[in-house]
Structure formats: C-alpha cells, structure tokens
C-alpha cells in the first residue's frame, strides 16, 4: 500500500516556500536599492519627528509653509554646525595618527611584561596591530561616513520632507477612502506614528544628553577631540545594545595612548556610569514597554537592517522593525509572528487578567 501525501500538506508547504521565496526576493531588492531607499527612509523618519513641531506651530496660527521652514531651518543649521565640527576633528585625527601609533608602541612595553608574567607572550608589533586606535575608530568612522554619504543628498531629503509634511493632513483621509478597512488601517498607522514618534523623541533627547556627558568626560580627562567623541556617542546611542560600547572603544584607547592606563580606566568607568544611568535607568523609565519588542529581536534587527541598508539601517533598525511588527499584527495569518517578535508584556497582562 502506497501512502500519498495529503494535498493540504503539499499546499501548506508550497505556501510556506512561496512566502520564503518572496521574502528573499524583497530583501535582495532592498539591499540592491539601498542607495535609493536610505534617503527616502531618512526623509520619512525626519518627517515623523518634525510633524508634531510643525503641528504645534500651525496651532499658533502660523502658515504651514512658515512652520515647516522654521523647523527644517533649525534642523539644517544644527546639521551644518555638527558636520563642520566633526569633519575638522576627523581630519585632524587622521593627521595625528602616526604620532599616536608611536606613542602606543612606547607605552605597550609595560602591558607586554604584565601579559608575559601571566603566560601570554606577545610582541610589540602584534599588540599595536590589535589595539591600534585607528582600527578601533574604523567602526565608528564607517558608521558616520555612511550616514554622511546619505546626507550628501541633503537637498533631495529636505525636499521630500517638505512634501511629506505638506501632505500629512490629507493622508488619513486618503487611507479611509482608498482601503476597504480604512478605519482599522488608519488606527494601525496612527499607532505606528505615535510609537515611533515617542521612541525617536525620547531616544534623541537621551542621545543628546549622553553625547554632552561623554564630551565633558573626555574633555575633563584631557583627551583630544572631545567634541568628536561626544558626537560619536550621540549617533551610536541610536544603535541598540552595542552602540554605546562601540562609541567608547576609540576614545578609551586614545586616552591610553595619550595619558596611560589610569586615564583609560577612568574613561571606562565614566562611559559605564553614563550608559548605566542613561541606558538602564533614565531611558527605560520614560520609554516604558511602549515598543513591545523582544530584546533578542531588537539585537537581531540591528544585525539584519545593518546588513541590508548599512549604517542607516542600524540607526533606524527599531522603527523599521516596528513597521514589520504592526504589518504582521494586521493580518490574522501572520499575527502569530508578531506575537513572537513582541516583548511578552501583553501575555503577562492577559495571564494576570485571567487569574
């Protein structure tokens, strides 16, 4: 007797393979179109971040064009000043790199003797190659340069933001008329905008405070380029989990090169204190559980979106994952995936209600 596979099982497997194939094709297309997608995504999230400010100014009886001009004018001025400060620091840092390498080789003798006493012999050349501050700086520099290359299309980004803000008041009406389940889709869209807006506002505030504190810390330790390290801490604070660690590595090594191990230890303690206070106390207090994403999912989304879109994907990994989660929640067939992506807070609250 020959057992024939069930047609339902075959159709389910075919459907799963079709979904997986479509996912691979979409991801490959996004990766190939990253130079086009990155400016558009930045425009979307800048518009979401600026939307409430524009709405408040319009509420003060200002014309919408004037409100948009004021908000974007402040954004452009801030970006230009920040870019000028960072570019000068990076250029000077590159010129000073040979001197830092020589100082590192001279100071490595003590550490090599200490390692040799524990049975870990190492040569000066291998030590300098591993702990080269230029190599450590490369990760942060690549992130900033990748973001800077996208911001080179500043005019295109700002023009897109202007049109988005001008169309924002018509968008809810378009959703209602365009979709059969317009009210539900509008509710999902408003939920997404509220969550992302809250996330970006809180994260930006925390990142600014973190950058200022790190800049003051590096300046107090008399390490070169405190403004640069403050800006690096500001941008990399948007990168979940590992951003704060990456931000501290180059300045700690530079502190060791300039002033020795004591300064490096002080910087490590200072970075740790700032990250514990801002990342583990202040930010969760105001962020709460509003994101509804698992910690593992946050980390994996950082890797995934960074691979697909580069540095911009790393900076926007959480908002992009929120889009995917909300889209999955809106479909009954994919709602279970949204539950897996969630933090589990909904399950805890529902179990408490059942008891």
C-alpha positions in Angstrom: 0.0 0.0 0.0 1.5 3.4 -1.1 0.8 6.3 1.1 0.1 9.5 -0.8 1.0 12.8 0.9 -2.0 14.9 1.8 -2.9 17.7 -0.6 -3.4 20.1 2.3 0.1 19.4 3.5 1.5 20.0 0.0 -0.4 23.2 -0.3 0.9 24.4 3.1 4.5 23.6 2.2 4.1 25.3 -1.2 2.6 28.3 0.5 5.5 28.4 3.0 8.1 28.1 0.2 6.3 30.9 -1.7 6.4 33.2 1.3 10.1 32.4 2.0 11.0 33.0 -1.7 9.1 36.3 -1.7 10.9 37.3 1.5 14.3 36.6 0.0 13.5 38.5 -3.2 12.2 41.5 -1.3 15.3 41.6 1.0 17.6 41.2 -2.0 15.8 44.0 -3.8 16.1 46.3 -0.7 19.8 45.6 -0.4 20.3 46.4 -4.0 18.2 49.6 -3.8 19.8 50.8 -0.5 21.3 53.9 -2.1 17.7 55.0 -3.1 15.9 53.6 0.0 18.2 55.2 2.6 17.4 58.9 1.7 13.7 58.0 1.5 13.7 56.3 4.8 15.5 59.2 6.5 13.0 61.6 4.9 10.1 59.5 6.4 11.5 59.5 9.9 12.6 63.1 9.8 9.0 64.0 8.7 7.6 61.9 11.6 9.9 63.6 14.1 9.2 67.1 12.8 5.4 66.5 12.4 4.4 67.3 16.0 6.6 70.5 16.0 5.0 71.7 12.7 1.5 70.9 14.1 2.2 73.0 17.2 3.4 76.0 15.2 0.4 75.7 12.9 -1.7 75.7 16.1 -0.2 79.1 16.9 -1.8 80.5 13.7 1.4 80.3 11.6 1.1 79.3 8.0 2.1 75.8 7.3 4.9 76.8 4.9 6.4 79.1 7.6 6.1 76.4 10.2 7.9 73.8 8.0 10.5 76.4 7.1 11.3 77.2 10.7 11.5 73.5 11.8 13.6 72.4 8.9 15.8 75.6 9.1 16.7 74.7 12.6 17.4 71.1 11.6 19.7 72.2 8.7 21.6 74.7 10.9 22.2 72.1 13.5 23.3 69.6 10.9 25.7 72.0 9.3 27.3 73.1 12.6 27.6 69.4 13.7 29.1 68.4 10.3 31.7 71.2 10.4 32.9 70.3 13.9 33.1 66.5 13.2 34.8 66.9 9.8 37.6 69.1 11.2 38.1 66.7 14.1 38.3 63.6 11.9 40.7 65.3 9.5 43.0 66.4 12.4 42.7 62.9 14.0 43.9 61.3 10.7 46.9 63.6 10.6 47.9 62.8 14.2 47.5 59.0 13.7 51.3 58.3 13.1 52.2 60.1 16.3 49.5 58.1 18.2 50.9 54.8 16.9 54.4 55.6 18.0 53.2 56.6 21.5 51.2 53.3 21.7 54.3 51.3 20.8 56.3 53.1 23.5 53.6 52.5 26.2 52.9 48.9 25.3 56.1 47.7 27.0 54.5 47.7 30.5 51.4 45.8 29.3 53.5 43.2 27.4 55.6 42.5 30.5 52.4 42.1 32.6 50.9 39.7 30.0 54.2 37.8 29.8 54.0 37.3 33.6 50.6 35.5 33.2 52.0 33.3 30.4 50.7 35.3 27.4 53.8 36.3 25.5 53.2 38.9 22.7 55.3 41.1 20.5 55.0 44.8 20.2 54.0 44.6 16.6 51.1 42.2 17.3 49.9 44.3 20.3 49.9 47.5 18.2 48.1 45.8 15.4 45.3 44.6 17.7 45.0 47.7 19.9 45.5 50.3 17.1 43.2 53.2 17.9 42.9 53.8 14.1 41.4 50.3 13.7 39.1 50.8 16.7 38.0 54.1 15.2 37.1 52.5 11.9 33.8 51.1 13.0 32.6 54.5 14.3 34.1 56.3 11.3 32.4 53.9 8.9 29.0 54.5 10.6 29.4 58.3 10.5 30.8 58.3 6.9 28.0 56.0 5.8 25.4 58.4 7.3 27.3 61.3 5.9 27.3 59.9 2.3 23.5 59.6 2.6 23.2 63.1 4.0 25.1 64.3 0.9 21.7 64.2 -0.8 20.5 66.8 1.7 18.5 68.8 -0.8 16.6 65.7 -2.0 15.9 64.6 1.6 14.7 68.1 2.7 12.5 68.5 -0.4 10.9 65.1 0.3 10.4 66.0 3.9 8.7 69.3 2.9 6.3 67.5 0.5 5.5 64.8 3.2 4.7 67.4 5.8 2.5 69.3 3.3 0.6 66.1 2.5 0.4 64.9 6.1 -3.0 66.4 6.9 -4.5 64.6 3.8 -3.0 61.2 4.5 -5.7 60.0 7.0 -8.5 60.9 4.6 -6.7 59.1 1.7 -6.4 55.9 3.8 -10.1 56.0 4.7 -11.2 56.3 1.1 -8.5 54.1 -0.5 -8.8 50.9 1.6 -11.8 48.8 2.4 -10.8 48.6 6.1 -9.8 52.2 6.2 -10.6 52.9 9.8 -8.6 49.9 11.0 -5.6 50.7 8.7 -5.7 54.3 9.9 -5.7 53.2 13.5 -2.7 51.0 12.8 -0.9 53.8 11.1 -1.6 56.3 13.9 -0.4 53.7 16.4 2.8 53.3 14.4 3.4 57.0 14.2 2.7 57.5 17.9 5.1 54.8 18.9 7.9 55.8 16.5 7.5 59.5 17.4 7.7 58.7 21.1 10.7 56.5 20.5 12.6 59.0 18.3 11.8 61.9 20.7 13.0 60.1 23.8 16.0 58.4 22.1 17.1 61.8 20.6 16.8 63.5 24.0 18.7 60.7 25.7 21.3 60.7 23.0 21.9 64.4 23.2 22.4 64.2 27.0 24.7 61.2 26.6 26.8 62.9 23.9 27.2 66.1 26.1 28.1 64.0 29.2 30.7 61.9 27.2 32.1 65.1 25.6 32.6 66.7 29.1 34.1 63.4 30.4 36.6 63.2 27.6 37.4 66.9 27.9 37.9 66.5 31.7 40.4 63.7 31.1 42.3 66.0 28.7 41.9 63.6 25.8 42.0 65.0 22.2 38.8 65.7 20.2 36.1 65.7 23.0 33.5 67.1 20.6 34.2 64.3 18.1 33.8 61.6 20.8 30.6 63.3 22.1 29.1 63.3 18.6 30.1 59.7 18.1 28.4 58.8 21.4 25.3 60.8 20.3 24.9 58.9 16.9 25.9 55.5 18.1 23.5 55.7 21.1 20.7 55.2 18.4 22.3 51.8 17.7 20.7 49.3 20.2 22.8 47.2 22.6 26.2 47.6 21.1 26.2 51.3 20.1 27.4 52.6 23.4 30.2 50.0 23.6 31.5 50.9 20.1 31.3 54.6 21.0 33.7 54.1 24.0 36.4 52.0 22.4 38.3 54.6 20.3 38.3 57.3 23.0 39.4 54.9 25.7 42.3 53.7 23.5 43.2 57.3 22.7 43.2 58.1 26.4 45.6 55.2 27.0 47.8 56.4 24.2 47.9 60.0 25.5 47.9 59.6 29.3 48.3 56.0 30.2 46.3 53.2 31.8 44.9 55.3 34.6 43.1 57.7 32.2 41.8 54.7 30.2 40.4 53.2 33.3 38.7 56.5 34.3 37.2 56.7 30.8 35.9 53.1 31.0 34.3 53.8 34.4 32.9 57.1 33.1 31.4 55.5 30.0 30.0 52.7 32.1 28.4 55.1 34.5 26.8 57.2 31.8 25.5 54.2 30.0 24.1 52.6 33.1 22.3 55.9 34.2 21.1 56.9 30.8 20.5 53.5 29.2 19.3 51.4 32.1 17.6 54.0 34.4 16.5 57.2 32.6 15.6 55.8 29.1 13.5 52.8 30.3 11.7 55.0 32.8 10.3 57.2 30.0 10.3 54.6 27.2 8.5 52.0 29.3 7.2 49.0 27.4 5.7 51.1 24.5 7.9 49.4 21.8 6.7 45.9 22.6 9.7 44.3 21.0 11.8 41.4 22.5 15.3 42.3 23.5 16.6 39.4 21.3 14.5 40.8 18.3 16.0 44.3 18.9 19.5 42.9 18.7 18.8 40.7 15.6 17.0 43.6 13.9 20.2 45.6 14.4 22.2 43.0 12.6 19.6 42.4 9.9 18.9 46.0 8.9 22.6 46.9 9.2 23.3 44.2 6.7 20.5 45.2 4.3 20.8 49.0 4.5 24.2 49.7 6.1 24.7 52.3 8.8 21.3 54.0 8.2 19.6 50.6 8.7 21.4 50.3 12.1 20.2 53.7 13.2 16.7 53.0 12.1 16.5 49.3 13.0 13.9 49.7 15.7 11.4 51.9 13.7 11.8 49.6 10.7 11.1 46.5 12.9 8.1 48.3 14.3 6.7 48.7 10.8 7.1 45.0 10.2 5.5 44.0 13.5 2.5 46.3 13.0 2.0 45.0 9.5 2.1 41.4 10.8 -0.4 42.2 13.5 -2.9 43.5 11.0 -3.2 40.1 9.2 -4.7 37.0 11.0 -2.4 34.6 9.2 0.7 36.4 10.3 -0.4 37.6 13.8 1.5 34.7 15.4 4.8 36.1 14.1 4.0 39.5 15.7 3.5 37.7 19.0 6.9 36.0 18.7 8.5 39.4 18.0 6.8 41.0 21.0 8.3 41.5 24.4 5.7 39.3 26.0 4.2 42.1 28.1 0.8 41.5 26.5 0.9 37.8 27.5 1.8 38.8 31.1 -1.1 41.2 31.4 -3.5 38.8 29.8 -2.5 36.0 32.2 -2.9 38.3 35.2 -6.4 39.3 34.0 -7.3 35.6 33.6 -6.3 34.9 37.2 
